[in-house]
């Protein structure tokens, strides 16, 4: 697909495919009954094999890789440098970036772990449409440069680009910390767009500042405000029965997002605005 000038198109991506069985089920429902067109699989989590096997249920769902150097057990031997004594990674994005700044050789472990996760996805007969990352770690330019090289190595054409400028007024007030994260990611995105413009497919990614807050009203407003060109909307639907607060702060919000993504009023808003719902593999 080559979008025509002035055309609107949107990729509705559900992060964390394979994070748990409940998250996987929720994403598949959000695709089958809602507006989700794309997902990214977190290959190193225990539920990833089940998630990969269930992709046969959703042949029209675009699937990328949710690169993860901050949570779960690494798939690579070098990745063990990112883990604690129990072999499990428990890093915030800020913690990981600070650790890499203090110990630059950790970047080699990050690249090796990302490489292993991409190969795991390929070994499970999934052709990735794009790359993004758990907790946005690929926005950090040193890590982004590694992701660029991996995308070239494996012929993956697109990487999520961070730029969130929500048009108009009436958007809900996001928490201060999440607004700050969005601003920081915008700055990183500006640098990364210069580093590898060929991997940028959209005008930006919406849903960063409002992570965990996306409801029907937010999605309807997004549909009505879509600019010409392409936007990715980042979402986190899922079923929460097998999740707990230590593993993710997004627990009850996943069910609420699932309901919003399947809301008939939301689907009608996107139909009415004239935007094409696609995934990265259509580009």
Secondary structure, DSSP 8 states (H G I E B T S, - for coil): ----TT-EEEEEEEEEETS-HHHHHHHHHHHHSSS--EEEE-TTSTTHHHHHHHGGG-TT-EEEEEE-SSEEE-SSSGGGGGS-TTSEEE--HHHHHHHHHH-TTHHHHHHHHHHHHHHHHHHTT---S-EEEGGGGGGSHHHHHHHHHHHHHHT---B--------SS------HHHHHHHHHHHHHHHHHHHH-GGG--SS-EESSTTTT---HHHHHHHHHH--SEEEEEEE-----TT--TTT-S-SHHHHHHHHHHT-HHHHHHHHHTT-EEE-GGG-
